Each structure stands twice: as structure tokens, then as C-alpha cells.
């Protein structure tokens, strides 16, 4: 028990204060074929879901074991549930991240998106969330991540997204885990700036409901107006504000991140851009190292 408390304190300090960024390695069932294709593994390479998930685990394990992937620059990493349930070299993945790489483990807990209504996609119901959170705690996970999507500056829809996120966030806090609340604003919408203003106001309203002594993290689309989310970064109830790349290239995402003081990256596709199953280990490690360096510098620049 004391070891768990010790690990928890060390993880909290790193998550709250350390330079670096969060690697998003949490592509789930729907996005896995696309992630594999970008990695140079075509759809014909597997014949069922089990084989597909074996291949994506091989890719994630290769990233995590790379010499560049350490807590020196990668503060944390978000895992998919099946990744948490698997091992790397005989060690459960979340424990491997912390014990072997010095990287704080987070777990994606949402079950995907509901159909669009009022310009947003809420999260699907999560009836088994408590059981999943108990497994996460047993696996040494520090926090969680859950994603909703905002496709329009619709006050009713944005209010519903943020209310749902914080309601589930309180459930997660009840298990001693730190939730990363992710209401993603789609980067291509015409009223993105207006949606972000509404989102900021709703988040500020709901922070009042965070239990005393607890903190949440926020994962937000890089805003149209630089430093829009500075009030959230400065709020004592917010441990960290991290940025999603949202479809921007790594160069564009890094450039936008540098304009937002105090925000750090939590990139998925922008992190793995340029990595390929066909690369030798030396080529792979060099490409990943270059990506990590650039995202780390952009995170620190803010």
C-alpha cells in the first residue's frame, strides 16, 4: 500500500509540474485500421480483430520501448483498454510505462461517441465504468481520458457536453484517479472561435463542482485565439491543460502550441507521423526521437 501511495505522489508531481507532453497511444477499435495504415500496415495484414489489436500493440510497444520514449520528455501516455490489459516483455503495460520508462500512465475510458445532436457528439453510456476504473487502479494507472466532440457553436450542445464530462469526471475522482476531460472542438468548423468562447465559459462554471482538494486535467483543441484558455491553466482546480492536435500536421500543431503559454501537447497522429513498420529500428528510433524533441520543445515554449 505504501508503495502505491509513493508512486501516486511521484506521478502527481510529474503530471502537475514536469516539462514534457502526454503521448496519446489510445486509438480504439474504430480508429485502429487508420492508425495501422499510416504506420504502413495495410488492412489485408489481419483477418480478425484479435490480429488487428496484436498489430497495434506491436506498434505501441515499439514506441514505448524506443530509447527516446522516456519520462525525460514524455511526461505521460494515454493507453487504450486493450493495451492496459496486455504486457510488454512480461510486464503489464501501465506498470512498464512507469517502472521502466518513467512515464505516467493514463487510460482512455469512453466507449465512443453517440450520434450528433445539437451540434455535438456526447459520449456513449458507460455502464461498466466503475469496474473499469477499479481495474485501472489495480494496474497502477494514474488518470483517465474521455472524449466528446463539438461540431458547432451551439450553446445547448456545448452545455450538454461539458455537463456530461464533469459528471463522469466526479465518478472518476471518486476512484482516486485524475480525469482528463476532453471536449474536442473540430478544427474545420466555421464558428470554431465562437464555440471555444462558449466552451471556456461552461468549463469555468463546472469547475465549481470539483470536490475540494481534487483536480482535473483538460484536453482541448488548440484555440483560434492564442491564450484563450490561460484562465483554466491558472485555476487551482486544474492540474494541467493539454492540447490535442485534432488533425493538424505536427509542424502546424507545434507552431500553434507555442502561442499558448502553459499548455502542453497530448498528440496522437502528430506524434506518430512519419513512423513506419518498414523502418529499421535505428530509422524508427531516429524518427520518433525527432518527433518527441519537437513536441517537447513546443510544449516547453508555451
C-alpha positions in Angstrom: 0.0 0.0 0.0 2.8 2.4 0.9 4.4 1.8 -2.5 1.2 2.7 -4.2 1.0 5.9 -2.2 4.6 6.7 -3.0 4.0 6.0 -6.7 0.9 8.2 -6.6 2.7 11.1 -5.1 5.6 10.8 -7.6 3.1 10.6 -10.5 1.1 13.5 -9.2 4.3 15.7 -9.0 5.3 14.7 -12.6 1.8 15.2 -14.0 1.4 18.6 -12.4 4.8 20.1 -12.8 7.2 18.3 -15.1 8.3 19.7 -18.5 7.1 17.3 -21.3 4.0 16.2 -23.0 1.5 13.3 -23.0 1.7 10.8 -25.8 -1.8 9.7 -26.9 -1.4 6.0 -27.7 -5.1 5.3 -27.3 -6.6 4.6 -30.8 -9.5 2.3 -30.2 -11.4 -0.2 -32.5 -12.8 2.4 -35.0 -9.5 4.3 -35.5 -7.1 1.4 -35.3 -7.2 0.5 -39.1 -6.4 4.1 -40.0 -3.5 4.2 -37.4 -2.1 1.0 -38.8 -2.4 2.2 -42.4 -0.4 5.4 -41.5 2.2 3.1 -40.0 2.4 1.1 -43.2 0.3 -1.9 -42.3 -2.5 -2.4 -44.8 -5.9 -3.8 -44.0 -5.1 -7.2 -45.5 -2.4 -7.8 -42.9 -5.0 -9.2 -40.4 -8.0 -11.4 -40.7 -9.9 -10.6 -37.4 -10.0 -8.0 -34.6 -7.7 -10.0 -32.4 -4.9 -10.0 -35.0 -5.5 -6.3 -35.7 -5.1 -5.5 -32.0 -2.0 -7.6 -31.9 -0.5 -5.5 -34.6 -1.4 -2.2 -33.0 0.0 -3.4 -29.7 3.3 -4.3 -31.5 3.4 -0.7 -32.8 2.7 0.8 -29.4 5.2 -1.5 -27.7 7.9 -0.5 -30.3 7.2 3.2 -29.5 7.2 2.7 -25.7 10.5 0.7 -25.8 12.3 3.2 -28.0 15.2 4.9 -26.3 13.7 8.3 -27.0 10.4 7.4 -25.1 11.2 8.2 -21.5 9.9 10.5 -18.8 12.6 13.0 -19.6 10.4 14.4 -22.3 7.3 12.2 -22.4 5.5 13.2 -19.2 2.6 10.7 -19.6 1.0 8.3 -22.1 -2.7 7.5 -22.7 -3.5 3.8 -23.2 -6.4 2.0 -24.8 -8.1 -0.5 -22.5 -6.7 -3.5 -24.5 -3.2 -2.0 -24.2 -3.6 -1.8 -20.5 -4.6 -5.5 -20.4 -1.5 -6.6 -22.4 2.1 -6.9 -21.4 5.4 -5.5 -22.7 8.2 -8.1 -22.2 6.2 -9.8 -19.5 5.3 -6.6 -17.5 1.7 -5.2 -17.7 1.8 -2.1 -20.0 0.9 0.6 -17.4 3.4 -0.7 -14.9 6.1 -1.0 -17.7 5.5 2.7 -18.6 6.1 3.9 -15.0 8.6 1.4 -13.7 10.8 1.0 -16.9 10.2 4.3 -18.8 9.3 6.8 -16.0 6.1 7.8 -17.9 2.8 8.4 -16.1 0.1 6.0 -17.4 -3.4 7.2 -18.2 -6.3 5.1 -19.6 -8.9 6.0 -22.2 -12.3 5.1 -20.6 -15.0 6.3 -23.0 -16.8 3.9 -25.3 -17.0 6.2 -28.3 -19.4 8.9 -29.5 -23.2 9.0 -29.6 -24.9 10.3 -32.7 -24.8 14.0 -33.3 -27.4 16.2 -31.6 -27.5 20.0 -31.1 -24.2 20.3 -32.9 -22.2 17.9 -30.7 -21.5 14.3 -30.1 -21.8 13.2 -26.5 -20.1 10.1 -25.1 -22.0 6.8 -25.3 -23.2 5.4 -21.9 -20.5 3.7 -19.8 -22.4 1.3 -17.6 -19.3 -0.7 -16.7 -17.2 2.3 -15.8 -16.8 1.6 -12.1 -15.4 -1.9 -12.9 -13.0 -0.5 -15.5 -11.8 2.2 -13.0 -11.2 -0.5 -10.4 -9.1 -2.4 -12.9 -7.2 0.7 -13.8 -6.3 1.4 -10.1 -5.2 -2.3 -9.8 -3.0 -1.8 -12.8 -1.2 1.3 -11.4 -2.9 3.8 -13.7 -2.8 7.4 -12.6 -5.6 9.0 -14.6 -8.2 8.6 -17.4 -9.2 10.3 -20.6 -12.6 10.6 -22.2 -13.6 12.4 -25.4 -16.7 14.3 -26.7 -16.8 16.3 -29.9 -18.2 19.8 -30.6 -19.1 20.5 -34.3 -20.9 23.8 -33.9 -21.2 26.9 -31.6 -24.4 25.6 -30.2 -25.0 26.7 -26.6 -27.3 23.9 -25.7 -25.0 21.2 -27.2 -21.8 22.6 -25.6 -23.5 22.9 -22.2 -24.6 19.2 -22.5 -21.0 18.1 -23.4 -19.4 19.9 -20.5 -22.1 18.7 -18.0 -21.6 15.1 -19.1 -17.8 15.3 -18.9 -17.8 16.8 -15.4 -20.4 14.4 -14.1 -18.3 11.4 -15.3 -15.2 13.2 -14.1 -16.6 13.3 -10.5 -17.2 9.5 -10.7 -13.5 9.0 -11.8 -12.3 11.3 -9.0 -14.2 9.0 -6.6 -11.8 6.2 -7.5 -8.7 8.3 -6.7 -7.9 8.8 -10.4 -7.4 12.1 -12.2 -9.7 12.6 -15.2 -8.6 14.2 -18.4 -11.7 15.9 -19.6 -11.7 16.2 -23.4 -14.4 18.2 -25.2 -12.8 18.4 -28.7 -13.7 21.3 -30.9 -13.5 20.2 -34.6 -10.8 22.3 -36.2 -12.6 22.7 -39.6 -15.8 24.3 -38.4 -16.6 27.9 -39.5 -17.6 29.0 -36.0 -14.7 27.4 -34.1 -13.7 30.6 -32.2 -17.3 31.2 -31.0 -17.6 27.5 -29.9 -14.4 27.9 -27.9 -15.7 31.0 -26.1 -18.8 29.1 -25.1 -16.7 26.1 -24.1 -14.5 28.2 -21.9 -17.5 29.7 -20.1 -19.1 26.3 -19.5 -15.9 24.7 -18.2 -15.4 27.6 -15.7 -18.9 27.1 -14.5 -18.4 23.4 -13.9 -15.1 23.7 -12.2 -17.1 24.9 -9.1 -18.4 21.4 -8.8 -14.9 19.8 -8.5 -14.7 18.4 -4.9 -12.4 20.3 -2.5 -8.8 19.1 -2.7 -9.3 17.4 -6.0 -8.0 18.4 -9.5 -9.0 17.6 -13.1 -7.0 17.9 -16.3 -8.4 19.4 -19.5 -7.5 18.3 -23.1 -8.6 20.9 -25.5 -8.3 21.8 -29.2 -5.6 24.3 -29.9 -7.7 27.6 -29.8 -8.2 30.1 -32.6 -7.4 32.9 -30.2 -4.0 32.3 -28.6 -4.0 32.0 -24.8 -7.8 31.8 -24.7 -7.5 29.0 -22.0 -5.0 30.8 -19.8 -7.7 31.3 -17.1 -8.1 27.5 -16.9 -4.3 26.9 -16.8 -4.2 29.3 -13.8 -7.1 27.7 -12.0 -6.0 25.7 -8.9 -8.7 23.1 -9.6 -6.9 22.3 -13.0 -3.8 20.2 -12.7 -2.8 20.7 -16.4 -4.2 21.9 -19.7 -3.1 19.7 -22.6 -3.6 20.3 -26.3 -4.9 17.8 -28.9 -3.5 18.0 -32.4 -7.0 17.5 -33.9 -5.8 16.8 -37.5 -3.2 19.5 -37.7 0.2 18.3 -39.0 2.9 18.1 -36.4 4.6 21.3 -37.6 1.3 23.2 -37.5 0.3 21.8 -34.1 3.7 22.6 -32.7 3.5 26.2 -34.1 0.1 26.8 -32.6 1.1 25.2 -29.3 4.0 27.6 -28.9 1.5 30.5 -29.0 -0.3 29.2 -25.9 1.6 29.8 -22.7 1.3 27.0 -20.1 -0.4 24.5 -22.5 1.4 21.2 -23.2 0.8 18.7 -26.0 -1.1 15.5 -25.9 -0.7 14.4 -29.6 -1.7 11.2 -31.2 -1.4 11.3 -35.0 1.0 14.2 -34.9 3.3 12.1 -32.7 3.4 9.0 -34.9 3.6 11.0 -38.2 6.5 9.6 -40.2 6.8 6.3 -38.3 6.6 3.1 -40.3 6.6 -0.6 -39.7 9.1 -0.9 -42.6 11.8 1.2 -40.9 14.8 -0.4 -39.3 15.0 0.1 -35.5 17.6 2.8 -36.0 15.5 4.7 -38.5 12.4 4.3 -36.3 14.1 5.5 -33.2 15.6 8.4 -35.0 12.2 9.5 -36.5 10.5 9.1 -33.1 13.3 10.9 -31.3 13.0 13.8 -33.7 9.2 13.9 -33.2 9.5 13.8 -29.4 12.1 16.5 -29.4 10.0 18.9 -31.5 6.8 18.3 -29.4 8.7 18.6 -26.1 10.2 22.0 -27.2 6.8 23.3 -28.4 5.3 22.2 -25.0 8.1 23.9 -23.1 8.0 27.0 -25.2 4.4 27.7 -24.0 
